[in-house]
Amino acid sequence: MKSFIPREVETLWTLFTAPTVWALHFLVCYGTVAVFCAKGLASEISFDTVRIGLGVVTVLALAMIVLSAWLAWRQWGFGSDDPPHDEATRNARTLFQGFATLLLSGLSFAAVLYMAIPMIFIAGCQP
């Protein structure tokens, strides 16, 4: 099956994609709620509106992490070669990078989910 994403996308930068998405998601979620509560914007916008907006941001972050994981899985050779990839060859380095990126994507996916849990339980800002 021909992929719509070229192989040139799979560089060292793909290793940092999922953790970067998680960090940006963290900043957006906690920054938005902090500004909302500190500025007293509850009279203009309801907290449920903020919660829905952050839910959309969470879904987008998870989608980007899943895309990163898919690229990593493709770079790893769809799991055809088992680790360790410790030979001093370009192929082994590529397989190791794909495997490491896949693991970081899984960790980042779990971190985004755990970070989104407070949005379910927090009722609003405390006066």
Buried (B, 14 or more C-beta within 10 A) or exposed (E): EEEEEEEEEBEEEBBEBBBBBBEEBBEBBEEBBEEBBEEEBBEEEEBEEBBEBBBEBBEEBBEBBEBBBBBBBBBBBEEEBEEEBEEEEEEBBBBBBBBBBBEBBBBBBEBBEEBBEEBEEEEBBEE
